[in-house]
């Protein structure tokens, strides 16, 4: 049984974000602001809402120091430990569990993509809190499922198949960028083979759990955005403002930001003297 195991969090924030160039020429996409806080605060919020206090951020080589300098001291003050590790070359979502193997140790792990913005943070956070074993994915009905991993479910709402970017999707349920797994995910990630595009696919991990009858699914409500294009990035900023997402953040995030703001003010005053 894995229900005694601790849950650790991973945010995948690597890649070069060329679709957002030149905005990403000097800064990581996940450090760009979504309305009033950096993009990475949105997946951080879900993990912290779920009670996770150990979080690993996987970053590209050019930006590793910026994440550590901002996040580690800010969240240390509220009891959240944030570490970072480098993904030298993007090798697929599933590679996160290989890069994070030492961090995960004997524990379970939740992975959230650093550019995914979920209006419905509660459904994911609650699933993390109640997780016991196996795998758990989150799906959203979309109009263009061929762009995503697609889940097929039976009349009982049980996942029967997952296909990666199928030409003829069997459903409109896109698999979103949040995943919960027990500790077996580390071994699974080390055993899967790269796909035709040379990446370790998260769909392959999900299918291993599915074949064992250990994959659960939840539908999420509200908007879900992959803020990786200029239009989607703008939509995410508008969503965050209009739905006041920041005001719904976990109190620890709000406290960390306030502590950081006061320190920033103090440093600014010292520089002016």
C-alpha positions as CSV (number, residue, x, y, z in Angstrom):
1,X,0.0,0.0,0.0
2,X,1.2,3.5,-0.8
3,X,-1.2,5.5,1.3
4,X,1.4,6.0,4.0
5,X,3.8,7.6,1.5
6,X,4.5,11.3,1.3
7,X,3.5,13.3,-1.8
8,X,6.1,15.4,-3.5
9,X,5.5,18.0,-6.3
10,X,7.3,18.5,-9.6
11,X,6.8,21.4,-12.0
12,X,8.2,21.0,-15.5
13,X,9.4,24.4,-16.6
14,X,12.0,23.5,-19.2
15,X,12.1,24.1,-22.9
16,X,12.9,27.2,-25.0
17,X,9.4,28.6,-25.6
18,X,10.3,29.7,-29.2
19,X,6.7,30.4,-29.9
20,X,6.8,33.3,-27.5
21,X,10.1,34.8,-28.8
22,X,11.3,37.5,-28.3
23,X,9.6,37.6,-24.9
24,X,11.5,34.5,-23.9
25,X,14.9,35.4,-25.3
26,X,16.1,36.5,-21.8
27,X,13.5,35.0,-19.4
28,X,11.9,31.6,-19.0
29,X,8.3,31.4,-20.2
30,X,7.2,30.2,-16.8
31,X,8.6,33.5,-15.3
32,X,6.5,35.7,-17.6
33,X,3.6,37.4,-15.7
34,X,0.1,36.0,-15.9
35,X,-1.6,39.2,-14.9
36,X,0.1,40.0,-11.5
37,X,2.3,37.0,-10.7
38,X,4.7,34.8,-12.7
39,X,3.2,31.9,-14.6
40,X,4.8,29.3,-12.3
41,X,2.8,30.5,-9.4
42,X,-0.3,28.9,-10.8
43,X,1.0,25.3,-10.7
44,X,2.7,26.1,-7.4
45,X,-0.7,27.2,-6.0
46,X,-2.2,23.8,-6.8
47,X,0.6,21.9,-5.2
48,X,0.6,24.0,-2.1
49,X,-3.3,23.9,-1.9
50,X,-2.8,20.1,-1.7
51,X,-0.5,20.4,1.2
52,X,2.7,19.6,-0.6
53,X,5.7,21.2,1.0
54,X,8.5,19.7,-1.1
55,X,8.6,20.9,-4.7
56,X,11.1,20.4,-7.5
57,X,11.2,22.8,-10.5
58,X,12.8,21.3,-13.7
59,X,14.2,24.1,-15.7
60,X,16.3,24.8,-18.8
61,X,20.1,25.5,-18.3
62,X,19.8,29.2,-19.2
63,X,17.2,30.0,-16.5
64,X,18.0,27.8,-13.5
65,X,19.4,30.5,-11.3
66,X,16.4,32.8,-11.8
67,X,14.0,30.3,-10.4
68,X,16.1,29.5,-7.4
69,X,16.8,33.2,-6.6
70,X,13.1,34.1,-6.7
71,X,11.3,31.0,-5.3
72,X,13.6,29.4,-2.8
73,X,13.9,32.3,-0.3
74,X,10.4,33.5,-0.8
75,X,8.8,30.1,0.0
76,X,11.3,29.1,2.6
77,X,9.8,31.7,4.9
78,X,6.4,29.9,4.8
79,X,7.8,26.3,5.2
80,X,7.8,25.2,1.6
81,X,11.0,23.8,0.2
82,X,11.7,24.5,-3.5
83,X,14.5,22.9,-5.3
84,X,15.5,23.0,-9.0
85,X,17.3,20.7,-11.4
86,X,18.3,21.3,-15.1
87,X,16.8,19.5,-18.1
88,X,19.7,19.9,-20.6
89,X,17.6,19.1,-23.6
90,X,13.7,18.7,-23.7
91,X,13.2,14.9,-23.6
92,X,9.5,14.6,-23.0
93,X,7.2,15.1,-20.1
94,X,7.9,11.6,-18.7
95,X,11.6,12.5,-18.4
96,X,10.6,14.6,-15.3
97,X,10.5,11.4,-13.2
98,X,14.0,10.3,-14.3
99,X,15.4,13.8,-13.6
100,X,13.5,13.9,-10.3
101,X,14.3,10.3,-9.2
102,X,16.6,11.3,-6.4
103,X,14.1,14.0,-5.2
104,X,11.1,11.6,-5.3
105,X,13.0,8.9,-3.4
106,X,10.4,6.5,-2.0
107,X,7.5,8.9,-2.2
108,X,4.6,9.5,-4.5
109,X,4.7,12.4,-7.0
110,X,2.4,15.0,-8.6
111,X,3.6,16.5,-11.9
112,X,2.2,19.8,-13.3
113,X,3.3,21.4,-16.5
114,X,4.6,24.9,-15.7
115,X,2.7,26.6,-18.5
116,X,-0.8,25.1,-17.7
117,X,-3.3,27.4,-16.2
118,X,-6.2,25.8,-14.4
119,X,-9.2,27.8,-13.3
120,X,-10.3,24.7,-11.3
121,X,-7.4,24.3,-8.9
122,X,-9.6,22.7,-6.3
123,X,-10.5,19.5,-8.2
124,X,-6.8,18.7,-8.7
125,X,-5.7,19.7,-5.2
126,X,-8.4,17.5,-3.6
127,X,-7.5,14.6,-5.7
128,X,-3.9,14.9,-4.6
129,X,-5.0,15.1,-0.9
130,X,-7.1,11.9,-1.3
131,X,-4.6,10.0,-3.5
132,X,-3.6,6.5,-2.3
133,X,-2.1,4.5,-5.2
134,X,-1.9,4.0,-9.0
135,X,-2.2,7.0,-11.3
136,X,-4.6,9.8,-11.7
137,X,-5.2,12.1,-14.7
138,X,-7.4,15.1,-15.3
139,X,-9.4,15.6,-18.5
140,X,-11.2,18.5,-20.1
141,X,-13.7,18.5,-23.0
142,X,-12.2,20.4,-25.9
143,X,-13.1,21.3,-29.5
144,X,-9.8,20.2,-31.0
145,X,-8.8,16.9,-29.2
146,X,-6.5,15.9,-32.0
147,X,-3.9,18.4,-30.6
148,X,-3.7,16.5,-27.3
149,X,-3.5,13.1,-25.6
150,X,-7.1,11.9,-25.7
151,X,-8.9,9.7,-23.2
152,X,-11.6,7.3,-24.2
153,X,-14.0,6.4,-21.3
154,X,-16.8,3.9,-21.0
155,X,-20.4,4.5,-19.8
156,X,-19.2,4.1,-16.2
157,X,-16.6,6.9,-16.7
158,X,-13.6,4.5,-16.5
159,X,-10.7,5.2,-18.9
160,X,-10.4,2.5,-21.5
161,X,-7.8,4.0,-23.8
162,X,-5.4,6.9,-24.2
163,X,-4.0,8.0,-27.6
164,X,-1.4,10.7,-28.2
165,X,-2.6,13.3,-30.7
166,X,-4.8,10.9,-32.7
167,X,-5.9,11.9,-36.3
168,X,-9.4,10.6,-35.5
169,X,-10.1,11.1,-31.8
170,X,-12.6,8.7,-30.2
171,X,-13.6,11.4,-27.7
172,X,-13.2,15.1,-27.0
173,X,-11.6,14.5,-23.6
174,X,-8.1,16.0,-23.6
175,X,-5.6,14.9,-21.0
176,X,-4.4,18.0,-19.2
177,X,-1.0,18.8,-17.8
178,X,-1.5,17.5,-14.2
179,X,-0.7,14.0,-13.2
180,X,-0.6,12.1,-9.9
181,X,1.3,8.8,-9.5
182,X,2.5,6.4,-6.9
183,X,6.2,5.7,-6.5
184,X,6.2,3.1,-9.3
185,X,6.2,5.9,-11.8
186,X,10.0,6.2,-11.4
187,X,10.6,2.6,-12.5
188,X,7.9,3.0,-15.2
189,X,9.6,6.1,-16.7
190,X,13.0,4.4,-16.7
191,X,11.5,1.4,-18.6
192,X,9.5,3.2,-21.4
193,X,11.2,3.8,-24.8
194,X,11.4,7.1,-26.7
195,X,8.6,7.8,-29.2
196,X,9.2,8.5,-32.9
197,X,9.9,12.1,-32.0
198,X,12.6,11.0,-29.6
199,X,10.8,11.9,-26.4
200,X,9.6,9.9,-23.4
201,X,5.8,10.3,-23.6
202,X,3.6,10.8,-20.6
203,X,0.9,8.9,-22.6
204,X,3.1,5.8,-22.4
205,X,3.3,6.0,-18.6
206,X,-0.5,6.5,-18.4
207,X,-1.0,3.5,-20.6
208,X,1.1,1.3,-18.3
209,X,-1.1,2.3,-15.4
210,X,-4.2,1.8,-17.6
211,X,-3.2,-1.7,-18.6
212,X,-2.8,-2.6,-14.9
213,X,-6.3,-1.2,-14.1
214,X,-4.7,1.4,-11.9
215,X,-5.5,4.7,-13.7
216,X,-8.2,7.0,-12.4
217,X,-9.6,10.1,-14.0
218,X,-11.3,13.3,-13.0
219,X,-13.0,15.9,-15.2
220,X,-12.1,19.5,-14.5
221,X,-14.4,22.4,-14.6
222,X,-13.7,26.0,-15.8
223,X,-11.0,27.1,-18.2
224,X,-7.8,25.2,-18.9
225,X,-5.1,26.9,-20.9
226,X,-1.7,25.9,-22.2
227,X,-0.1,29.4,-22.3
228,X,2.5,28.5,-24.9
229,X,1.4,30.7,-27.8
230,X,0.8,34.5,-27.9
231,X,-3.0,34.1,-28.1
232,X,-3.2,31.5,-25.3
233,X,-0.8,33.6,-23.2
234,X,-3.1,36.6,-23.6
235,X,-6.2,34.5,-22.8
236,X,-4.5,33.3,-19.6
237,X,-3.8,36.9,-18.5
238,X,-7.4,37.9,-19.2
239,X,-8.7,34.8,-17.4
240,X,-6.5,35.4,-14.3
241,X,-7.7,39.1,-14.2
242,X,-11.4,38.5,-14.9
243,X,-11.8,35.4,-12.6
244,X,-9.6,36.9,-9.9
245,X,-7.6,33.7,-9.7
246,X,-4.8,35.2,-7.6
247,X,-7.4,36.1,-4.9
248,X,-8.2,32.4,-4.7
249,X,-4.6,31.3,-4.2
250,X,-3.7,29.4,-1.1
251,X,-2.9,31.6,1.9
252,X,0.7,30.4,2.0
253,X,1.3,31.8,-1.5
254,X,-0.3,35.1,-0.5
255,X,1.8,35.2,2.6
256,X,5.0,34.3,0.7
257,X,4.4,37.1,-1.8
258,X,3.7,39.6,0.9
259,X,6.9,38.7,2.8
260,X,8.8,38.9,-0.5
261,X,7.3,42.3,-1.3
262,X,8.4,43.7,2.1
263,X,11.9,42.4,1.6
264,X,12.0,43.9,-1.9
265,X,10.8,47.3,-0.6
266,X,13.5,47.2,2.1
267,X,16.2,46.4,-0.5
268,X,15.0,49.2,-2.8
269,X,15.2,51.7,0.0
270,X,18.8,50.7,0.9
271,X,19.8,51.1,-2.8
272,X,18.3,54.7,-2.8
273,X,20.4,55.7,0.2
